[in-house]
Amino acid sequence: MVLTACAVDGADTVLLCTTVTANEADVRAGGARATADTWLGPAAGLADTARVLLLPDQMTPDPEAGDPLAGNVYRPPSVPLPGARLRVS
C-alpha cells in the first residue's frame, strides 16, 4: 500500500509531502492494519504544521496498471508540491 503523507498549515497549504510504503505483510498475516514509518522534514515553515494528511494511491494491484500500451487510462496521482492548496472537507 502506498500513501502520500503531507504536512499542511492551517489554510491547507502543503508544506511538505513524502511517499510512505506500508508493510502489507502485517495484514496478510492476520493483522488488522498495515504499518509504516517515515520522517517528514526538514523544510521551511514545517513548524506551522496544523495536521498531516494521508493521501492514498488508489491503484489496484494490476501488473498492467499505468501502462499506456495496455489501454487503461489510470494515471497515478501526482504528489502535491509545497505551496499547493488542498481541499479538505
PyMOL Python script that loads the backbone (N, CA, C, O; Angstrom):
from pymol import cmd

cmd.read_pdbstr("""\
ATOM      1  N   MET A   1       0.854  -1.160   0.000  1.00  0.00           N
ATOM      2  CA  MET A   1       0.000   0.000   0.000  1.00  0.00           C
ATOM      3  C   MET A   1       0.906   1.231   0.000  1.00  0.00           C
ATOM      4  O   MET A   1       1.839   1.330   0.796  1.00  0.00           O
ATOM      5  N   VAL A   2       0.621   2.146  -0.888  1.00  0.00           N
ATOM      6  CA  VAL A   2       1.407   3.373  -0.986  1.00  0.00           C
ATOM      7  C   VAL A   2       0.525   4.557  -0.592  1.00  0.00           C
ATOM      8  O   VAL A   2      -0.591   4.711  -1.089  1.00  0.00           O
ATOM      9  N   LEU A   3       1.041   5.380   0.299  1.00  0.00           N
ATOM     10  CA  LEU A   3       0.351   6.587   0.737  1.00  0.00           C
ATOM     11  C   LEU A   3       1.275   7.774   0.541  1.00  0.00           C
ATOM     12  O   LEU A   3       2.496   7.620   0.502  1.00  0.00           O
ATOM     13  N   THR A   4       0.695   8.949   0.420  1.00  0.00           N
ATOM     14  CA  THR A   4       1.465  10.186   0.438  1.00  0.00           C
ATOM     15  C   THR A   4       1.092  10.897   1.730  1.00  0.00           C
ATOM     16  O   THR A   4      -0.087  11.141   1.985  1.00  0.00           O
ATOM     17  N   ALA A   5       2.081  11.230   2.545  1.00  0.00           N
ATOM     18  CA  ALA A   5       1.860  11.974   3.782  1.00  0.00           C
ATOM     19  C   ALA A   5       2.250  13.422   3.520  1.00  0.00           C
ATOM     20  O   ALA A   5       3.375  13.710   3.113  1.00  0.00           O
ATOM     21  N   CYS A   6       1.307  14.330   3.760  1.00  0.00           N
ATOM     22  CA  CYS A   6       1.556  15.756   3.525  1.00  0.00           C
ATOM     23  C   CYS A   6       1.332  16.543   4.809  1.00  0.00           C
ATOM     24  O   CYS A   6       0.285  16.421   5.445  1.00  0.00           O
ATOM     25  N   ALA A   7       2.317  17.349   5.186  1.00  0.00           N
ATOM     26  CA  ALA A   7       2.153  18.300   6.283  1.00  0.00           C
ATOM     27  C   ALA A   7       1.532  19.552   5.681  1.00  0.00           C
ATOM     28  O   ALA A   7       2.042  20.095   4.701  1.00  0.00           O
ATOM     29  N   VAL A   8       0.427  20.011   6.271  1.00  0.00           N
ATOM     30  CA  VAL A   8      -0.257  21.208   5.775  1.00  0.00           C
ATOM     31  C   VAL A   8      -0.431  22.201   6.918  1.00  0.00           C
ATOM     32  O   VAL A   8      -0.482  21.821   8.088  1.00  0.00           O
ATOM     33  N   ASP A   9      -0.521  23.486   6.559  1.00  0.00           N
ATOM     34  CA  ASP A   9      -0.732  24.521   7.573  1.00  0.00           C
ATOM     35  C   ASP A   9      -2.232  24.722   7.806  1.00  0.00           C
ATOM     36  O   ASP A   9      -3.047  23.971   7.271  1.00  0.00           O
ATOM     37  N   GLY A  10      -2.587  25.701   8.576  1.00  0.00           N
ATOM     38  CA  GLY A  10      -3.981  25.954   8.912  1.00  0.00           C
ATOM     39  C   GLY A  10      -4.853  26.335   7.731  1.00  0.00           C
ATOM     40  O   GLY A  10      -6.075  26.213   7.808  1.00  0.00           O
ATOM     41  N   ALA A  11      -4.252  26.795   6.632  1.00  0.00           N
ATOM     42  CA  ALA A  11      -5.006  27.150   5.427  1.00  0.00           C
ATOM     43  C   ALA A  11      -4.977  26.006   4.404  1.00  0.00           C
ATOM     44  O   ALA A  11      -5.326  26.206   3.241  1.00  0.00           O
ATOM     45  N   ASP A  12      -4.563  24.809   4.836  1.00  0.00           N
ATOM     46  CA  ASP A  12      -4.477  23.623   3.977  1.00  0.00           C
ATOM     47  C   ASP A  12      -3.511  23.806   2.816  1.00  0.00           C
ATOM     48  O   ASP A  12      -3.716  23.253   1.735  1.00  0.00           O
ATOM     49  N   THR A  13      -2.460  24.583   3.042  1.00  0.00           N
ATOM     50  CA  THR A  13      -1.394  24.753   2.065  1.00  0.00           C
ATOM     51  C   THR A  13      -0.302  23.742   2.390  1.00  0.00           C
ATOM     52  O   THR A  13       0.124  23.627   3.539  1.00  0.00           O
ATOM     53  N   VAL A  14       0.148  23.014   1.379  1.00  0.00           N
ATOM     54  CA  VAL A  14       1.153  21.967   1.574  1.00  0.00           C
ATOM     55  C   VAL A  14       2.490  22.593   1.959  1.00  0.00           C
ATOM     56  O   VAL A  14       2.979  23.512   1.302  1.00  0.00           O
ATOM     57  N   LEU A  15       3.062  22.075   3.034  1.00  0.00           N
ATOM     58  CA  LEU A  15       4.401  22.480   3.455  1.00  0.00           C
ATOM     59  C   LEU A  15       5.436  21.481   2.947  1.00  0.00           C
ATOM     60  O   LEU A  15       6.528  21.866   2.529  1.00  0.00           O
ATOM     61  N   LEU A  16       5.084  20.194   2.987  1.00  0.00           N
ATOM     62  CA  LEU A  16       5.996  19.131   2.591  1.00  0.00           C
ATOM     63  C   LEU A  16       5.208  17.844   2.417  1.00  0.00           C
ATOM     64  O   LEU A  16       4.283  17.576   3.184  1.00  0.00           O
ATOM     65  N   CYS A  17       5.563  17.039   1.412  1.00  0.00           N
ATOM     66  CA  CYS A  17       4.956  15.725   1.209  1.00  0.00           C
ATOM     67  C   CYS A  17       6.051  14.689   1.029  1.00  0.00           C
ATOM     68  O   CYS A  17       7.140  14.988   0.538  1.00  0.00           O
ATOM     69  N   THR A  18       5.747  13.479   1.430  1.00  0.00           N
ATOM     70  CA  THR A  18       6.643  12.354   1.209  1.00  0.00           C
ATOM     71  C   THR A  18       5.810  11.105   0.965  1.00  0.00           C
ATOM     72  O   THR A  18       4.662  11.023   1.404  1.00  0.00           O
ATOM     73  N   THR A  19       6.380  10.145   0.272  1.00  0.00           N
ATOM     74  CA  THR A  19       5.688   8.886  -0.012  1.00  0.00           C
ATOM     75  C   THR A  19       5.994   7.885   1.089  1.00  0.00           C
ATOM     76  O   THR A  19       7.132   7.774   1.545  1.00  0.00           O
ATOM     77  N   VAL A  20       4.964   7.156   1.512  1.00  0.00           N
ATOM     78  CA  VAL A  20       5.095   6.143   2.556  1.00  0.00           C
ATOM     79  C   VAL A  20       4.624   4.820   1.979  1.00  0.00           C
ATOM     80  O   VAL A  20       3.532   4.739   1.416  1.00  0.00           O
ATOM     81  N   THR A  21       5.436   3.790   2.116  1.00  0.00           N
ATOM     82  CA  THR A  21       5.038   2.457   1.677  1.00  0.00           C
ATOM     83  C   THR A  21       4.750   1.629   2.915  1.00  0.00           C
ATOM     84  O   THR A  21       5.639   1.389   3.732  1.00  0.00           O
ATOM     85  N   ALA A  22       3.497   1.192   3.053  1.00  0.00           N
ATOM     86  CA  ALA A  22       3.084   0.437   4.228  1.00  0.00           C
ATOM     87  C   ALA A  22       3.444  -1.033   4.068  1.00  0.00           C
ATOM     88  O   ALA A  22       3.485  -1.560   2.956  1.00  0.00           O
ATOM     89  N   ASN A  23       3.701  -1.678   5.182  1.00  0.00           N
ATOM     90  CA  ASN A  23       4.050  -3.092   5.221  1.00  0.00           C
ATOM     91  C   ASN A  23       2.771  -3.917   5.207  1.00  0.00           C
ATOM     92  O   ASN A  23       2.152  -4.125   6.250  1.00  0.00           O
ATOM     93  N   GLU A  24       2.373  -4.388   4.026  1.00  0.00           N
ATOM     94  CA  GLU A  24       1.136  -5.147   3.908  1.00  0.00           C
ATOM     95  C   GLU A  24       1.267  -6.556   4.445  1.00  0.00           C
ATOM     96  O   GLU A  24       0.256  -7.242   4.596  1.00  0.00           O
ATOM     97  N   ALA A  25       2.471  -7.015   4.739  1.00  0.00           N
ATOM     98  CA  ALA A  25       2.648  -8.345   5.309  1.00  0.00           C
ATOM     99  C   ALA A  25       1.927  -8.445   6.649  1.00  0.00           C
ATOM    100  O   ALA A  25       1.478  -9.526   7.029  1.00  0.00           O
ATOM    101  N   ASP A  26       1.811  -7.330   7.369  1.00  0.00           N
ATOM    102  CA  ASP A  26       1.093  -7.330   8.643  1.00  0.00           C
ATOM    103  C   ASP A  26      -0.367  -7.719   8.449  1.00  0.00           C
ATOM    104  O   ASP A  26      -0.929  -8.464   9.252  1.00  0.00           O
ATOM    105  N   VAL A  27      -0.980  -7.214   7.380  1.00  0.00           N
ATOM    106  CA  VAL A  27      -2.386  -7.504   7.101  1.00  0.00           C
ATOM    107  C   VAL A  27      -2.539  -8.949   6.630  1.00  0.00           C
ATOM    108  O   VAL A  27      -3.430  -9.664   7.088  1.00  0.00           O
ATOM    109  N   ARG A  28      -1.673  -9.370   5.721  1.00  0.00           N
ATOM    110  CA  ARG A  28      -1.760 -10.744   5.215  1.00  0.00           C
ATOM    111  C   ARG A  28      -1.534 -11.771   6.321  1.00  0.00           C
ATOM    112  O   ARG A  28      -2.038 -12.891   6.235  1.00  0.00           O
ATOM    113  N   ALA A  29      -0.786 -11.405   7.353  1.00  0.00           N
ATOM    114  CA  ALA A  29      -0.509 -12.323   8.456  1.00  0.00           C
ATOM    115  C   ALA A  29      -1.639 -12.324   9.483  1.00  0.00           C
ATOM    116  O   ALA A  29      -1.506 -12.935  10.544  1.00  0.00           O
ATOM    117  N   GLY A  30      -2.736 -11.656   9.186  1.00  0.00           N
ATOM    118  CA  GLY A  30      -3.882 -11.659  10.088  1.00  0.00           C
ATOM    119  C   GLY A  30      -4.012 -10.411  10.937  1.00  0.00           C
ATOM    120  O   GLY A  30      -4.915 -10.315  11.767  1.00  0.00           O
ATOM    121  N   GLY A  31      -3.127  -9.463  10.739  1.00  0.00           N
ATOM    122  CA  GLY A  31      -3.209  -8.213  11.494  1.00  0.00           C
ATOM    123  C   GLY A  31      -4.347  -7.349  10.990  1.00  0.00           C
ATOM    124  O   GLY A  31      -4.848  -7.550   9.884  1.00  0.00           O
ATOM    125  N   ALA A  32      -4.754  -6.390  11.800  1.00  0.00           N
ATOM    126  CA  ALA A  32      -5.883  -5.533  11.442  1.00  0.00           C
ATOM    127  C   ALA A  32      -5.483  -4.387  10.533  1.00  0.00           C
ATOM    128  O   ALA A  32      -6.330  -3.816   9.847  1.00  0.00           O
ATOM    129  N   ARG A  33      -4.197  -4.041  10.517  1.00  0.00           N
ATOM    130  CA  ARG A  33      -3.785  -2.886   9.717  1.00  0.00           C
ATOM    131  C   ARG A  33      -2.315  -2.996   9.314  1.00  0.00           C
ATOM    132  O   ARG A  33      -1.527  -3.705   9.940  1.00  0.00           O
ATOM    133  N   ALA A  34      -1.982  -2.291   8.276  1.00  0.00           N
ATOM    134  CA  ALA A  34      -0.601  -2.236   7.823  1.00  0.00           C
ATOM    135  C   ALA A  34       0.132  -1.169   8.618  1.00  0.00           C
ATOM    136  O   ALA A  34      -0.495  -0.249   9.143  1.00  0.00           O
ATOM    137  N   THR A  35       1.449  -1.280   8.712  1.00  0.00           N
ATOM    138  CA  THR A  35       2.237  -0.313   9.446  1.00  0.00           C
ATOM    139  C   THR A  35       3.317   0.281   8.558  1.00  0.00           C
ATOM    140  O   THR A  35       3.745  -0.337   7.584  1.00  0.00           O
ATOM    141  N   ALA A  36       3.752   1.485   8.903  1.00  0.00           N
ATOM    142  CA  ALA A  36       4.831   2.140   8.164  1.00  0.00           C
ATOM    143  C   ALA A  36       5.413   3.241   9.039  1.00  0.00           C
ATOM    144  O   ALA A  36       4.732   3.806   9.895  1.00  0.00           O
ATOM    145  N   ASP A  37       6.677   3.530   8.805  1.00  0.00           N
ATOM    146  CA  ASP A  37       7.348   4.647   9.472  1.00  0.00           C
ATOM    147  C   ASP A  37       7.972   5.520   8.401  1.00  0.00           C
ATOM    148  O   ASP A  37       8.441   5.020   7.380  1.00  0.00           O
ATOM    149  N   THR A  38       7.977   6.817   8.631  1.00  0.00           N
ATOM    150  CA  THR A  38       8.670   7.735   7.732  1.00  0.00           C
ATOM    151  C   THR A  38       9.030   8.988   8.510  1.00  0.00           C
ATOM    152  O   THR A  38       8.609   9.166   9.653  1.00  0.00           O
ATOM    153  N   TRP A  39       9.802   9.841   7.889  1.00  0.00           N
ATOM    154  CA  TRP A  39      10.251  11.088   8.504  1.00  0.00           C
ATOM    155  C   TRP A  39       9.827  12.237   7.618  1.00  0.00           C
ATOM    156  O   TRP A  39      10.090  12.223   6.415  1.00  0.00           O
ATOM    157  N   LEU A  40       9.177  13.227   8.190  1.00  0.00           N
ATOM    158  CA  LEU A  40       8.818  14.448   7.471  1.00  0.00           C
ATOM    159  C   LEU A  40       9.789  15.543   7.892  1.00  0.00           C
ATOM    160  O   LEU A  40       9.835  15.918   9.064  1.00  0.00           O
ATOM    161  N   GLY A  41      10.548  16.047   6.963  1.00  0.00           N
ATOM    162  CA  GLY A  41      11.427  17.157   7.296  1.00  0.00           C
ATOM    163  C   GLY A  41      12.808  16.966   6.720  1.00  0.00           C
ATOM    164  O   GLY A  41      13.079  15.904   6.159  1.00  0.00           O
ATOM    165  N   PRO A  42      13.667  17.903   6.823  1.00  0.00           N
ATOM    166  CA  PRO A  42      13.414  19.283   7.236  1.00  0.00           C
ATOM    167  C   PRO A  42      12.817  20.094   6.090  1.00  0.00           C
ATOM    168  O   PRO A  42      13.024  19.768   4.921  1.00  0.00           O
ATOM    169  N   ALA A  43      12.095  21.124   6.416  1.00  0.00           N
ATOM    170  CA  ALA A  43      11.522  22.008   5.398  1.00  0.00           C
ATOM    171  C   ALA A  43      11.214  23.357   6.039  1.00  0.00           C
ATOM    172  O   ALA A  43      10.909  23.440   7.228  1.00  0.00           O
ATOM    173  N   ALA A  44      11.298  24.393   5.245  1.00  0.00           N
ATOM    174  CA  ALA A  44      10.968  25.732   5.732  1.00  0.00           C
ATOM    175  C   ALA A  44       9.497  25.784   6.105  1.00  0.00           C
ATOM    176  O   ALA A  44       8.651  25.314   5.343  1.00  0.00           O
ATOM    177  N   GLY A  45       9.180  26.341   7.247  1.00  0.00           N
ATOM    178  CA  GLY A  45       7.798  26.505   7.661  1.00  0.00           C
ATOM    179  C   GLY A  45       7.172  25.274   8.278  1.00  0.00           C
ATOM    180  O   GLY A  45       5.982  25.292   8.592  1.00  0.00           O
ATOM    181  N   LEU A  46       7.935  24.198   8.464  1.00  0.00           N
ATOM    182  CA  LEU A  46       7.354  22.961   8.992  1.00  0.00           C
ATOM    183  C   LEU A  46       6.797  23.144  10.401  1.00  0.00           C
ATOM    184  O   LEU A  46       5.933  22.381  10.833  1.00  0.00           O
ATOM    185  N   ALA A  47       7.288  24.150  11.114  1.00  0.00           N
ATOM    186  CA  ALA A  47       6.768  24.439  12.450  1.00  0.00           C
ATOM    187  C   ALA A  47       5.319  24.923  12.394  1.00  0.00           C
ATOM    188  O   ALA A  47       4.626  24.920  13.412  1.00  0.00           O
ATOM    189  N   ASP A  48       4.856  25.340  11.211  1.00  0.00           N
ATOM    190  CA  ASP A  48       3.477  25.811  11.042  1.00  0.00           C
ATOM    191  C   ASP A  48       2.501  24.676  10.752  1.00  0.00           C
ATOM    192  O   ASP A  48       1.336  24.933  10.448  1.00  0.00           O
ATOM    193  N   THR A  49       2.951  23.431  10.839  1.00  0.00           N
ATOM    194  CA  THR A  49       2.098  22.282  10.524  1.00  0.00           C
ATOM    195  C   THR A  49       0.874  22.255  11.428  1.00  0.00           C
ATOM    196  O   THR A  49       0.994  22.262  12.653  1.00  0.00           O
ATOM    197  N   ALA A  50      -0.302  22.225  10.814  1.00  0.00           N
ATOM    198  CA  ALA A  50      -1.550  22.116  11.558  1.00  0.00           C
ATOM    199  C   ALA A  50      -2.008  20.670  11.623  1.00  0.00           C
ATOM    200  O   ALA A  50      -2.621  20.246  12.603  1.00  0.00           O
ATOM    201  N   ARG A  51      -1.705  19.911  10.567  1.00  0.00           N
ATOM    202  CA  ARG A  51      -2.068  18.490  10.537  1.00  0.00           C
ATOM    203  C   ARG A  51      -1.289  17.797   9.431  1.00  0.00           C
ATOM    204  O   ARG A  51      -0.698  18.439   8.563  1.00  0.00           O
ATOM    205  N   VAL A  52      -1.303  16.481   9.486  1.00  0.00           N
ATOM    206  CA  VAL A  52      -0.682  15.661   8.450  1.00  0.00           C
ATOM    207  C   VAL A  52      -1.794  14.879   7.780  1.00  0.00           C
ATOM    208  O   VAL A  52      -2.558  14.179   8.445  1.00  0.00           O
ATOM    209  N   LEU A  53      -1.884  14.998   6.469  1.00  0.00           N
ATOM    210  CA  LEU A  53      -2.914  14.301   5.696  1.00  0.00           C
ATOM    211  C   LEU A  53      -2.299  13.090   5.005  1.00  0.00           C
ATOM    212  O   LEU A  53      -1.169  13.153   4.521  1.00  0.00           O
ATOM    213  N   LEU A  54      -3.037  11.996   4.960  1.00  0.00           N
ATOM    214  CA  LEU A  54      -2.621  10.804   4.231  1.00  0.00           C
ATOM    215  C   LEU A  54      -3.468  10.698   2.973  1.00  0.00           C
ATOM    216  O   LEU A  54      -4.696  10.646   3.041  1.00  0.00           O
ATOM    217  N   LEU A  55      -2.801  10.665   1.824  1.00  0.00           N
ATOM    218  CA  LEU A  55      -3.481  10.589   0.535  1.00  0.00           C
ATOM    219  C   LEU A  55      -3.163   9.229  -0.079  1.00  0.00           C
ATOM    220  O   LEU A  55      -1.999   8.958  -0.377  1.00  0.00           O
ATOM    221  N   PRO A  56      -4.158   8.365  -0.277  1.00  0.00           N
ATOM    222  CA  PRO A  56      -3.871   7.038  -0.818  1.00  0.00           C
ATOM    223  C   PRO A  56      -3.619   7.064  -2.312  1.00  0.00           C
ATOM    224  O   PRO A  56      -4.198   7.870  -3.041  1.00  0.00           O
ATOM    225  N   ASP A  57      -2.747   6.170  -2.760  1.00  0.00           N
ATOM    226  CA  ASP A  57      -2.595   5.888  -4.184  1.00  0.00           C
ATOM    227  C   ASP A  57      -3.628   4.818  -4.455  1.00  0.00           C
ATOM    228  O   ASP A  57      -3.504   3.702  -3.951  1.00  0.00           O
ATOM    229  N   GLN A  58      -4.635   5.128  -5.234  1.00  0.00           N
ATOM    230  CA  GLN A  58      -5.766   4.226  -5.384  1.00  0.00           C
ATOM    231  C   GLN A  58      -5.578   3.204  -6.503  1.00  0.00           C
ATOM    232  O   GLN A  58      -6.553   2.671  -7.032  1.00  0.00           O
ATOM    233  N   MET A  59      -4.337   2.936  -6.858  1.00  0.00           N
ATOM    234  CA  MET A  59      -4.075   1.964  -7.905  1.00  0.00           C
ATOM    235  C   MET A  59      -4.390   0.558  -7.394  1.00  0.00           C
ATOM    236  O   MET A  59      -3.946   0.170  -6.314  1.00  0.00           O
ATOM    237  N   THR A  60      -5.147  -0.189  -8.164  1.00  0.00           N
ATOM    238  CA  THR A  60      -5.441  -1.564  -7.803  1.00  0.00           C
ATOM    239  C   THR A  60      -4.277  -2.450  -8.222  1.00  0.00           C
ATOM    240  O   THR A  60      -3.551  -2.104  -9.155  1.00  0.00           O
ATOM    241  N   PRO A  61      -4.081  -3.583  -7.555  1.00  0.00           N
ATOM    242  CA  PRO A  61      -2.969  -4.453  -7.919  1.00  0.00           C
ATOM    243  C   PRO A  61      -3.190  -5.065  -9.298  1.00  0.00           C
ATOM    244  O   PRO A  61      -3.873  -6.082  -9.420  1.00  0.00           O
ATOM    245  N   ASP A  62      -2.637  -4.473 -10.306  1.00  0.00           N
ATOM    246  CA  ASP A  62      -2.765  -4.926 -11.683  1.00  0.00           C
ATOM    247  C   ASP A  62      -1.407  -4.738 -12.338  1.00  0.00           C
ATOM    248  O   ASP A  62      -0.905  -3.615 -12.383  1.00  0.00           O
ATOM    249  N   PRO A  63      -0.796  -5.803 -12.847  1.00  0.00           N
ATOM    250  CA  PRO A  63       0.541  -5.662 -13.427  1.00  0.00           C
ATOM    251  C   PRO A  63       0.601  -4.699 -14.603  1.00  0.00           C
ATOM    252  O   PRO A  63       1.681  -4.216 -14.942  1.00  0.00           O
ATOM    253  N   GLU A  64      -0.533  -4.408 -15.235  1.00  0.00           N
ATOM    254  CA  GLU A  64      -0.544  -3.503 -16.374  1.00  0.00           C
ATOM    255  C   GLU A  64      -1.031  -2.106 -16.013  1.00  0.00           C
ATOM    256  O   GLU A  64      -1.144  -1.252 -16.892  1.00  0.00           O
ATOM    257  N   ALA A  65      -1.320  -1.855 -14.747  1.00  0.00           N
ATOM    258  CA  ALA A  65      -1.836  -0.547 -14.345  1.00  0.00           C
ATOM    259  C   ALA A  65      -0.820   0.535 -14.677  1.00  0.00           C
ATOM    260  O   ALA A  65       0.362   0.419 -14.355  1.00  0.00           O
ATOM    261  N   GLY A  66      -1.295   1.574 -15.319  1.00  0.00           N
ATOM    262  CA  GLY A  66      -0.432   2.688 -15.685  1.00  0.00           C
ATOM    263  C   GLY A  66       0.343   2.489 -16.974  1.00  0.00           C
ATOM    264  O   GLY A  66       1.039   3.402 -17.419  1.00  0.00           O
ATOM    265  N   ASP A  67       0.240   1.318 -17.581  1.00  0.00           N
ATOM    266  CA  ASP A  67       0.951   1.041 -18.835  1.00  0.00           C
ATOM    267  C   ASP A  67       0.126   1.611 -19.982  1.00  0.00           C
ATOM    268  O   ASP A  67      -0.968   1.115 -20.252  1.00  0.00           O
ATOM    269  N   PRO A  68       0.632   2.657 -20.676  1.00  0.00           N
ATOM    270  CA  PRO A  68      -0.169   3.286 -21.729  1.00  0.00           C
ATOM    271  C   PRO A  68      -0.461   2.345 -22.892  1.00  0.00           C
ATOM    272  O   PRO A  68      -1.415   2.572 -23.636  1.00  0.00           O
ATOM    273  N   LEU A  69       0.332   1.305 -23.063  1.00  0.00           N
ATOM    274  CA  LEU A  69       0.088   0.361 -24.156  1.00  0.00           C
ATOM    275  C   LEU A  69      -0.973  -0.670 -23.803  1.00  0.00           C
ATOM    276  O   LEU A  69      -1.474  -1.360 -24.692  1.00  0.00           O
ATOM    277  N   ALA A  70      -1.326  -0.792 -22.534  1.00  0.00           N
ATOM    278  CA  ALA A  70      -2.322  -1.778 -22.105  1.00  0.00           C
ATOM    279  C   ALA A  70      -3.741  -1.274 -22.331  1.00  0.00           C
ATOM    280  O   ALA A  70      -4.692  -2.049 -22.227  1.00  0.00           O
ATOM    281  N   GLY A  71      -3.899  -0.007 -22.633  1.00  0.00           N
ATOM    282  CA  GLY A  71      -5.220   0.529 -22.945  1.00  0.00           C
ATOM    283  C   GLY A  71      -5.976   1.073 -21.752  1.00  0.00           C
ATOM    284  O   GLY A  71      -7.054   1.640 -21.932  1.00  0.00           O
ATOM    285  N   ASN A  72      -5.459   0.924 -20.535  1.00  0.00           N
ATOM    286  CA  ASN A  72      -6.201   1.506 -19.411  1.00  0.00           C
ATOM    287  C   ASN A  72      -5.850   2.989 -19.304  1.00  0.00           C
ATOM    288  O   ASN A  72      -4.855   3.439 -19.873  1.00  0.00           O
ATOM    289  N   VAL A  73      -6.648   3.725 -18.591  1.00  0.00           N
ATOM    290  CA  VAL A  73      -6.439   5.170 -18.529  1.00  0.00           C
ATOM    291  C   VAL A  73      -5.992   5.618 -17.140  1.00  0.00           C
ATOM    292  O   VAL A  73      -5.999   6.812 -16.842  1.00  0.00           O
ATOM    293  N   TYR A  74      -5.603   4.669 -16.291  1.00  0.00           N
ATOM    294  CA  TYR A  74      -5.169   5.020 -14.946  1.00  0.00           C
ATOM    295  C   TYR A  74      -3.867   5.813 -14.998  1.00  0.00           C
ATOM    296  O   TYR A  74      -2.922   5.426 -15.687  1.00  0.00           O
ATOM    297  N   ARG A  75      -3.825   6.895 -14.286  1.00  0.00           N
ATOM    298  CA  ARG A  75      -2.601   7.667 -14.118  1.00  0.00           C
ATOM    299  C   ARG A  75      -2.411   7.851 -12.615  1.00  0.00           C
ATOM    300  O   ARG A  75      -3.294   8.394 -11.951  1.00  0.00           O
ATOM    301  N   PRO A  76      -1.290   7.414 -12.068  1.00  0.00           N
ATOM    302  CA  PRO A  76      -1.091   7.585 -10.621  1.00  0.00           C
ATOM    303  C   PRO A  76      -1.206   9.057 -10.242  1.00  0.00           C
ATOM    304  O   PRO A  76      -0.799   9.930 -11.009  1.00  0.00           O
ATOM    305  N   PRO A  77      -1.756   9.333  -9.071  1.00  0.00           N
ATOM    306  CA  PRO A  77      -1.869  10.726  -8.647  1.00  0.00           C
ATOM    307  C   PRO A  77      -0.489  11.333  -8.440  1.00  0.00           C
ATOM    308  O   PRO A  77       0.441  10.648  -8.016  1.00  0.00           O
ATOM    309  N   SER A  78      -0.364  12.598  -8.737  1.00  0.00           N
ATOM    310  CA  SER A  78       0.913  13.265  -8.522  1.00  0.00           C
ATOM    311  C   SER A  78       1.010  13.681  -7.056  1.00  0.00           C
ATOM    312  O   SER A  78      -0.002  13.926  -6.399  1.00  0.00           O
ATOM    313  N   VAL A  79       2.217  13.753  -6.565  1.00  0.00           N
ATOM    314  CA  VAL A  79       2.455  14.186  -5.189  1.00  0.00           C
ATOM    315  C   VAL A  79       2.339  15.706  -5.149  1.00  0.00           C
ATOM    316  O   VAL A  79       3.004  16.392  -5.926  1.00  0.00           O
ATOM    317  N   PRO A  80       1.504  16.246  -4.255  1.00  0.00           N
ATOM    318  CA  PRO A  80       1.373  17.703  -4.171  1.00  0.00           C
ATOM    319  C   PRO A  80       2.710  18.369  -3.838  1.00  0.00           C
ATOM    320  O   PRO A  80       3.479  17.861  -3.022  1.00  0.00           O
ATOM    321  N   LEU A  81       2.969  19.483  -4.464  1.00  0.00           N
ATOM    322  CA  LEU A  81       4.200  20.240  -4.233  1.00  0.00           C
ATOM    323  C   LEU A  81       3.982  21.268  -3.129  1.00  0.00           C
ATOM    324  O   LEU A  81       2.853  21.701  -2.903  1.00  0.00           O
ATOM    325  N   PRO A  82       5.056  21.665  -2.439  1.00  0.00           N
ATOM    326  CA  PRO A  82       4.915  22.724  -1.427  1.00  0.00           C
ATOM    327  C   PRO A  82       4.272  23.968  -2.046  1.00  0.00           C
ATOM    328  O   PRO A  82       4.632  24.392  -3.144  1.00  0.00           O
ATOM    329  N   GLY A  83       3.320  24.537  -1.321  1.00  0.00           N
ATOM    330  CA  GLY A  83       2.597  25.706  -1.792  1.00  0.00           C
ATOM    331  C   GLY A  83       1.254  25.369  -2.422  1.00  0.00           C
ATOM    332  O   GLY A  83       0.412  26.250  -2.594  1.00  0.00           O
ATOM    333  N   ALA A  84       1.044  24.086  -2.771  1.00  0.00           N
ATOM    334  CA  ALA A  84      -0.243  23.680  -3.344  1.00  0.00           C
ATOM    335  C   ALA A  84      -1.315  23.782  -2.263  1.00  0.00           C
ATOM    336  O   ALA A  84      -1.051  23.555  -1.082  1.00  0.00           O
ATOM    337  N   ARG A  85      -2.501  24.120  -2.682  1.00  0.00           N
ATOM    338  CA  ARG A  85      -3.626  24.237  -1.739  1.00  0.00           C
ATOM    339  C   ARG A  85      -4.482  22.995  -1.890  1.00  0.00           C
ATOM    340  O   ARG A  85      -4.927  22.685  -2.995  1.00  0.00           O
ATOM    341  N   LEU A  86      -4.723  22.274  -0.794  1.00  0.00           N
ATOM    342  CA  LEU A  86      -5.540  21.065  -0.814  1.00  0.00           C
ATOM    343  C   LEU A  86      -6.936  21.388  -0.323  1.00  0.00           C
ATOM    344  O   LEU A  86      -7.119  22.179   0.603  1.00  0.00           O
ATOM    345  N   ARG A  87      -7.912  20.768  -0.952  1.00  0.00           N
ATOM    346  CA  ARG A  87      -9.287  20.898  -0.477  1.00  0.00           C
ATOM    347  C   ARG A  87      -9.505  19.810   0.550  1.00  0.00           C
ATOM    348  O   ARG A  87      -9.315  18.629   0.260  1.00  0.00           O
ATOM    349  N   VAL A  88      -9.900  20.198   1.741  1.00  0.00           N
ATOM    350  CA  VAL A  88     -10.143  19.252   2.822  1.00  0.00           C
ATOM    351  C   VAL A  88     -11.574  19.456   3.288  1.00  0.00           C
ATOM    352  O   VAL A  88     -11.990  20.570   3.606  1.00  0.00           O
ATOM    353  N   SER A  89     -12.320  18.356   3.322  1.00  0.00           N
ATOM    354  CA  SER A  89     -13.702  18.509   3.792  1.00  0.00           C
ATOM    355  C   SER A  89     -13.990  17.557   4.913  1.00  0.00           C
ATOM    356  O   SER A  89     -15.103  17.539   5.438  1.00  0.00           O
TER     357      SER A  89
END
""", "prot")
cmd.dss("prot")
cmd.show_as("cartoon", "prot")
cmd.util.cbc("prot")
cmd.orient("prot")
